[in-house]
Amino acid sequence: MPRLTEARKELRRAQITEAALRCFGRNGLERTSIADITAESGLSAGSIYAHYRDKADLVQSSAREVLAERAKVLSEYAASDVPPDPDDLLGRLTAAIDPVAARVGVQTWGEATTNPAIRGIVVDMTERMRAMLHDCVTAWLVKVEHHEPDRARESAAPIAHRVMALYQAQLLYTALQSPPEETAS
């Protein structure tokens, strides 16, 4: 049997993670089984276990994926020539919220209260997102509002904190407003 290349392994892991996210969005983290994920992905249990040790490993990978997707959007905004103002930034972020990702994200936050591995991922990704928001707001203050860089970094902290809080509130609202059957795809 031919060995899988690293690129092929990553594609397979992504396929499994996407199937897991759909299942978690429909059924919840606790009620989703590996059998559900195999059915959703069209792969065998052996294939899933070749890439993930167990369901907990898959939950951790899925949590990273959901949180990394938001971080990716923020890094693009921070790097733009004319960064959006805080209201526009929040509007763009909230407009990009996917109901399935919101449901999984909120479930992941809940899991983080009792699972140290998930907590580490959530805390790390939340701090990274907060730092990127801070960078976005700082860049806006410097490039658009013409603040001095040091003053801009200082002024950006409470603004970024509020943007983060409002974004998280919208994630929760979206997760609670989207019934599981709506998230099935």
N, C-alpha and C positions, 0 to 999 in steps of 0.2 A: 504494500500500500504506500502511495507517495506521501511524503511528509508535507505538512502544511507550511507555507511560507509565513513569515511574520505578518505580512499585509493581509493574507487570507485569514489568519487567526484573528486579527483585529476586526475584519469584516464580519466574521462569525460571532465574535463577542458582541459587536454592535447589533447584529440581528437578534441575538438572545436578549440583550438589554432592552431593545425596543419592544420585543414581545412581552418581556417582564413588566415594562412600564405600562403597556396597555392593560395587562392583567391587574397590576396593582391599582391602576386608575379605576377599573371596573369593580374589582372584588375587595380591594384593600390589601395591605401588606400581609396581615395575619391570615386572611382567608385564601390567599393565593397559594397554590401548591406547585411543585415542580411539574406535576402532570398538566396543570393548566398552562404553564409556560411552554411545555413541549407541544401541546395541542396548538397553541397560538403561534409558535414559531415554525411548526412543521418539522422540527428536528427531534431526534431521539433523546431520551434521558441521558444516554451515554455521551452524546455530543455535548449536552449542556454540562455534564459533570467533567468533561474533558477541559472545559474552560473555567468552571467555577467549582469550588470545593463543596458548597452547599447553598441553601437558600439564603442564609445570612450573608454570604459572600456576594451573591447576586443582588441582594438588597443594598449592600454597601456600594456596589458598582453603579446601581441605578441611581442612588442618592447623589453620587459624584456626578453622574451624567446630567441630572436635572439641574443641579447647582452650577455646574460648569457651563451649561448653556446660557444662563443669565450672565455669568461672568464674562463670557465671550462677547455678548452684546455690549456690555459696559466698556470693555477694553476698546471696542471699535469707536464708541462715542468719545472716549477720552483722547483717542489718537487723531480725531478729525481736526481739520484746519480751523473750523468755526464750531466749537463745542456748543451743544444746546444749553439754553438756560435751564435752571432747575425745574421749572414747571414743564417745559418741553421734554426734558429728560425723563421726568416721571411719566408724562403722557406717552412717550415712546415705549418705555418699559412696560407700562400697564397694558398698552394696546397689543403688545407682543405676548401677553400671558396666554398660554394654552391651558384649557380646562383640565386636561389629563395631567399635565405637568404640575399644575397648581394642586390638584388632589394628591398626587404622589409627594409633592413638596411638603404639604401640611402633614401628611401621614409620617413623613420622614422626621419632621420636627417633633411629632409626638413620640416616635420611636427613640429619638435622641434623648428623651428624658430618662430612659431606662437602659439604653444600650450604649456603653462607653465608646464602642467603635463608631457607631453612627453619630454620636455626640461630637466626637473629634472631627468627623467630616463636616458636619453642619457648622460647627464653630469656625473651623478653618475657612470654609467657603463663604460664610457670612462675613467674616473679617476681611477676606479678599474682596468681596463685593463692596463692602463699606469703604475699603481703601480705594477701589476703582471709582466709586461715586465721588469720593473726596478728590481724586485726581481730575475727574470730569468737571466738578464745580470749581476747583482751583484753576483749571485751564480756561474755563469760561470767565472767571473773574479777571484773569490776566489778559486774555486775548480780546475779550469783548468789553469788559467793564474797565480795563486798563488799570487794575490794581497792581501794586508792587508784589512780586512773587511771595515774599515772606508774609506780608499782610494778607494776601489772597489765601495762602495755606491755612492761616489761623482762622480767617473768616469762613472758609469752606467747611470746617469741621461740623459746626452745628447745622448748617444747611444740608450737608450730606447725611447727617444723622436723621433729619426729618424726612428727607427723600426716601431713605431706606425704610423708615417706619411706615410711611404711607404706602410704599410698594409692597411691603410685607402684609399690611392690612388688606390691600387689594388682592393679593394672592389668596389670603384666607377667605375673603368675600367670594372670589371666583370659585374656589374649591367648594364652598358651602352652597353656592347657587347652581352648580352643575351636577345634576343627578348622574349616577353611574351609567345609566343606559345611554345618556347623551355622549359620554366619553368613549363608548364602544365604537371601534372603527375597524 
